[in-house]
């Protein structure tokens, strides 16, 4: 079979798989709480649920591209940072789960399972809650956009529908909406586990053929070094990996679980603390083994770029697979990229909708009988906004995502404020988050400079916010006790 036929075949199989899981999980009526949060998830579901929300199209497409263009300094940025994220998650995630139980005992018996309920039950000011969901949405829309544009471009390159990737973008949005609407969180967790395994299998399969095509691991590194010696050190050929970029990226990524709704929910819905602890340790291992092969793929692409036998498709990953691997893997890669994005975006649409619906309910969203209708409407609006943005021109998936990570990381003081007793500290931390997000947005649109005295503006904001957080926590007299 040719590449196009194989892609169509794998797409049909994948769609049938999604339909089967959706029908299976939706075959009986479920409560609002089950639809949005499930009834507690075990080790495998929890681990892959967190991992699938963290790794998406930038794993299969963006990470190899970074190694190809910026060299092994990408490992500091990608590998070390994500493994540290998982390690820190073990400690701070348990703290968050403990505080959620504290809120449940103090309030109505419902432990918050999403960040807006976390803020509501903590009696945070109304304006801070509204600011949180608006800011979260602003920074999550670009991330959803990546999940639409990445696979749409790939599919368009193999099975063209019109002159641009618009038709494929629309098809992907419809698929993601349908699945997040009808399946609920349990269907999402089931597919997360399958798609996480699929992602791992595909990325290692491509890496195997990349190493084989280069003649071995040592030869692969030597070829890349001969072509561009700067790839073997930081800051790399483009000078991207300077200490400022690495530090900002590190801080923004390790805060993801505590500020991004889909990740926080996955922490809070694990069945027990023991399950969550095992899931966090598993995530560290998964992060390592899923990022490592992208190093081999990216460096092989460097050597392949000067290989006269390479087939030029305009996409270096497709060139690599065409040149080194088999048509079977070509089809698996295309569908795998779609699956990786599905596992992230469907959870994001559900979580953003849940945050908005929570904010405008007086009672807990878990006890409201019709809350999921509002969740679906918000998901539709976010998907349509992302669809429009996906037609714009941006080159680097990861750099696009990093701005999203930095933006949401500036919300951490507001989340931490919920555990404090002092209303003054709560107000100050919330205002600090609001000012920081506003300044960051102004810098993104070049309304204010993004550099000041040779340092990026994010570093100043992190320094101020970090000092405020440290001072607030050290001077807090009556902190809750985690049971």
Secondary structure, 3 states (H helix, E strand, C coil): CCHHHHHHHHHHHHHHHHHHHHHHHCCCCCCHHHHHHCCCECHHHHHHHHHHHHCCHHHHHHHHHHHHHHCCHHHHHHHHHHHHHHHHHHHHHHHHHHHHHHHHHHCCCCCCCCHHHHHHHCCCCHHHHHHHHHHHHHHHHHHHHHHHHHHHHHHHHHCCCCCCCHHHHHHHHHHHHHHHHHHHHHHHHHHHHHHHHHHHHHHHHHHHHHHHHHCCHHHHHHHHHHHCHHHHCCCCCCCCCCHHHHHHHHHHHHCHHHHCHHHHHHHHCECCHHHHHHHHHHHHHHHHHHHHHHHHHHHHHHHHCCCCCCCCCCCHHHHHHHHHCCHHHHHHHHHHHHHHHHHHHHHHHHHHHHHHHHHCCCCCHHHCCCHHHHHHHHHHHHHHHHHHHCCCCCCCHHHHHHHHHHHHHCCHHHHHHCCCCCHHHHHHHHHHHHHHHHHHHHHHCCCCCCEECCEEHHHHHHHHHHHHHHHHHHCCCCCCCCC
